[in-house]
């Protein structure tokens, strides 16, 4: 995700937080993990705009006392970790095997029916 922000109140940005830039980035990373943790993979891939809007709202509420204004959050490319890809493939394995078996049975049934005609 990419977060665009600007310092709205320089005094608060210096007085209310040690490092507004680093703190904003750390908060954005934590917020991203928290928001994505509530979504399914399909939701993450299809709802990037709403995820960005939700993150912007959450980040705005948290950074406003720091004098930082979150202007926009964009969720760009969603990369699925290799370990998760493997786990997804393994969970699809039994389904694919069943699908192949059903296809083979359908072909045999089709041949049987044709031989009866």
N, C-alpha and C positions, 0 to 999 in steps of 0.2 A: 504494500500500500504506500501511497505517497501522500504526505500531509503538507499542505500549504498554510503557513501561519505568518502573522506579523505582530510586532510589539505595539500594542495599543497604548499602554501606559508604562513608559520606561522606568518610572520611579518604583512602581509595583514589581516590575520584572527584576529589578535589582534588590529591592528590599524584602520581597515576600518569598523568594526562592533563590537557592544558591546558584544554580545554573539553569536558567529558563530554557535554553536551547536543548541541552542534554536531558533535562527533566521532561520536556515536551516529547522528545523522541522516545525516551524510555516509556513514558505513559502511553504513547501511540502504539508501541510494540506490545505492551501488556494489554491494552484495550483490544487490539487486533486479535490476540490469542483468546481473550475472553469472549469476544463476539463470535469468532469462528468456532469456538468450542460449543456453542449452542446451536450450530447449524449442521445439517447433513452435507455430504460432499456435493450432492446435486444442487442444494440450495446455494452453496458457496459458488459453484460454477455459474449458476443462472441468476443470482441476485446480487451481483457485484455493486450495482448502483445503490441499492437499498442498504447494503452493508456499509458502504462509504458514508451514506447519510446518517445512519445510526452511530457510526464511529464519530462523525463530526459533532453530533449532538452531545455525545458523552464527553468527548475531549473539550468541547467548548465549556461545558459546565465545570470541568476540573481545572482548566487553565485560566478562566476568567479572573480569579483572584490574583493570579500571577501577572496580570496585565498583558496576557497573550491572547490574541484572537485567532481562532482556527478558521481559516477562510474556506478550505475545501479539503476533502479526503477522497482520494481515488484508489480503488482497488484495481490494480492492473492485471498482470498475468498471474493466474493461480497455478502454481506448480505442485503437483501431487508428489510427495516424497516416494522414493523408490520402494521403501519398505511397505508403505501403504498400498502402492500399486501391486506388489506381490501378494499382499493379504487379500486384496480385492480379486485378483486373478484366481487365488486358491479357493475363495468362496464361490467363484463362478464355475470352478472345475466340475463339481457334481451336477450342476445344472446343464453344463455343456455335454457331459456324458449321457445324462438322461435324454437330452434333446437328440443326440446322435442315435441313441437306442430307439427312441420313438420314431425317428425318420426311417431307420432300418426296418422296424416292424411295419410301418406304413407301406414301405416299398414291397415287402413280402406279401402283405395283405392285398395290395394292388395286383401283384402277379397272380396270386391265387384266384382273385375274382375274375381276372382276364382269362385265366385258363378254364374257368367254369363256363364261360360264354362260348 
